[in-house]
Amino acid sequence: MKIHLGHIIKSKLRLIRFCLILVLIGLSSCVTYKDFSKAYQIPKPIDFSDTMVQNSFEVDNVYRITLKDNRELDFVVKEVGKSSLKGILKNSKINRKIELAELLEIPFENIGNSKKRVPDNLASLAAIAIPVGVIYLYVAYSINSMFFTFDLF
């Protein structure tokens, strides 16, 4: 059986491309939500009507806001007002009729809890290390088997 080096290289490049796509998807989804009091060193219970707490919200960051009626929203803050947060609803476990690009306003007195979205470094490391390790093992094994093949029959 004749082995074409071009075919081997193409198959390895396809595998590398596939693993890179997996890494990029993994990096974009490796996040966790850190409690607002821990993220900004604010003692509990948090009073969201306090101006110091209100000024802790950062524009263009994502927060998982739990309202006092226990509804949970993923909210991108676009503006911090005197009495409310204005922003875009990123993802919602409630009413799906709300347009995701519609600018919404959440009064501070309706906020029960908030968590800031932060990257998860351990998951990001795993998302990179696992595909790279698989590629390394595949390439190393394939090269060794290409040069050290035994015909038993």
N, C-alpha and C positions, 0 to 999 in steps of 0.2 A: 504494500500500500504506500503510495507516494504522498508525502505531506508537503503541502504548499505553505511556505512561510507567510505569504500575503494573507492567506485565509486565517492563519493563527493570529496575526496582528490585528486583522479586522474584528475578529471575535473578541479579542481582549479590549480593543478600543470601545466596542459596544458595551461591554461589561463595565468599563471605567466610566463611560458616559452615564449609564444607568445608575451607578452608585453615586456619582456626583449629583444627579437629580434627587436621589433619596436624601443626600446630605443637605442640600438646599431646602428641601421640604421639611426635613427634621429641624433645621436651624430656625426656620420661620415659625415653627409650632412649639418650640421648647420654651414655654413661659410658665410662670406660677404667679399667684396673687399673694402679695405680702400685706398683712393687716396694717391699716392706716396708722394705728398707734405705734406700731413697731417701725414702720417706714419713716415716720417723722418724729419719733420720740415724744409722743403726746400721751399723757396719762389717761387711763380709762376711768370712767366712762367718758366718751368723747362728746362734747357739746358742739355740734356743727354750726350753731348760731354764733359761736365765738369767732371774732375776726382773725385771730391768730391761726385757728384751724382752717378757716376759709382761705386764707392766703397760702396755706400749704398745698392746695391743689395746683398742679402744674398744667399749663396749657399744652395741648396736643399729646397728653398722656392718657392711657386707658385706665379706667377704674371700674371695678365691679362694685356697684352701688346696690345695697340692700335697703329698700324703702321700709318705712315703719309698718306697712301692711304686708311685709315679708316678700314682696316682689323683688326680683333680682335683675339688674340691668348691667350690661357691659357698655360703658359710656366713655366716649372720647371728648374730653373737655376742650372747648374752643374759647370759652370766655368765663371768667370768674366775676360775677356781679356782686353787688352789696347784699342781695337777699337770695340769690340763686346761682346755680351752675347752668351754663348754656353749652350745648354740644350736640354731638351726633350719637345716636343709638347704634352701637356697633353690632350687637347681638342681643336678642331678647328671648327669654323663656316665657314671655307673656304675649300679648296681642301682636300677632304677625301682620296685622293690617297696617301697622305703623311703617311708613317708608324708612328704610335704613339711612337714607341721606338727608332726612328731614331734621332741621335744627330744633332741638327740644330744650325745655327749661325745667329744671328740677329745683324747687325751693329747698333751702337748707333745712327748714323745719320738718320736711318729709323724709330726710335721710336718717336711716337707723344705723347703718354701718357702711364702711367703705374699705376696699382693698385696692392697692396699687398693683398694676401689672408690671412684673419684672422678669428679665430673662432668667431661665433656669440653667446655670452653668454646667451642672453635672449631666443633665439630659443632653445639652448641646455637645459636650465632650463625647458622650456615648454615641450620639448621632453621627459624629465624625469618625470616631475610633472603630466602630463596628464595621462600616462599609470599607474603610481603608484596610482594616485587618483582613477582611474577606478577600479583597482584591490582592493583597500581598500574598496570602496563602494560596490563592488560586494561581496567581502568576508563578510563584515559586514552585508549586507542585507541578504545574504544566511544563515549565522549563525543565525540571528534573526528569519528568516522565518522557519528555521529548528526546532527551539525550541518553537516558538509561532505560530503554525499553528492552524487554527480553521476549524473544519468540520461543515459546515452549513447544510448538508443534512444527 
